[in-house]
Amino acid sequence: MIKSLEVGTDWRFLEGKVGFDFTYYSIASTDQRMSIPTLQGVGFNSMLINAGKITNKGIELIVDAEPVTRGAFSWKTSLNYAHNRNKIVEVNPDDKNQIINLGSSEGYYSRIVAGGSFGDLYAFNFEYDNQGRIKLDENKKPLKTAEPVFVGRIDPDFNLGWNNTLSYKHFSIGFLVNGVFGGNVLSYTEAMLDNYGVSKRSADARDRGGVEVNAVMPDGTSVTSVDPESWYRAIGNINGILGAYVYDRTNIRLTQFSLNYDIPVRNLNLPVKSASIGLIGQNLLFLYRKAPYDPELTMSAGSGSQALDNFNLPSTRTYGFNIKVNF
């Protein structure tokens, strides 16, 4: 069963040149059909139950304006803000501690846990002592948790978009800047590169003569540096400590840039109502990012996620040429 509430308002000012559109929504989903594991010996591996309560709450805000209109020149701009937060309120009313495992892929795990949210990341992480130091074994290899633990949340805190169109006579230029703020991503590729010793991180550690750590041996001896090969072979790969490869998803990019020309078909006596030609580019440039790869390419970065060149350009840039004709 789904219950939803949505309220909004739309305001226009200055003869429609400034607009304000606000929406708030709240959605509660209950009695969802879920598959849960059964006890051993009952004759089957899982069963379906009607349980759970999941809420989604958020706001969407759009502010648009036409701040400049002078002769044949105009500038239109809009700012979009979106925030959503989902929460798993309850999994199984008959078992308050019920955890549903949705499976794993490349070292990270998806789980439905009361109090958490869809998009929570679980992975093996370092073991720490009560002083926050990483625990090492007798061979100075880091110890990992016995079970996957919560290491981050995919969902961002909020998204921002800034869209602009500048027009002069028959020409127009448009550009869109998008920002994702907050959230986490996990890179299996980074772990693999470290494991094979081919990442810049592992090369820098070899040049320094060790990996700088805040760690402790079983006998209580503090350790500040460990052998790079031993360290990265321990934490890298699918069976390693992928909690070390969780990054901030925050990034700002030039998502789109376009240049268009409206052909004056009426002056040319052509049998069409309108026509235009244009150039467009998508996913062109990072203005800011924290992760060492494109955090929007995929949640668990594949091999292509490493393709960021020295100019901070995303690997998935695309360019196109458009011709539009309206008869």
Secondary structure, DSSP 4 states (H G I P E B T S, - for coil): -EEEEEEEEEEEETTTTEEEEEEEEEEEEEEEEEEEE--TTSSSSEEEEEEEEEEEEEEEEEEEEEEEEETTEEEEEEEEEEEEEEEEEES-TT-TT-EEEEEEETTEEEEEETT--TTEEEE--B-B-TTSPEEB-TTSPBPB-SS-EEEEESS-SEEEEEEEEEEETTEEEEEEEEEEES-EEE-HHHHHHHHHT-SHHHHHHHHHTSEEEEEE-TTS-EEEEE-HHHHHHHHSSTTS-GGGGEEE--EEEEEEEEEEEEE-HHHHT-S-SEEEEEEEEEEEEEEEESSSS-TTT-SB--GGGG---TT---TT-EEEEEEEEE-
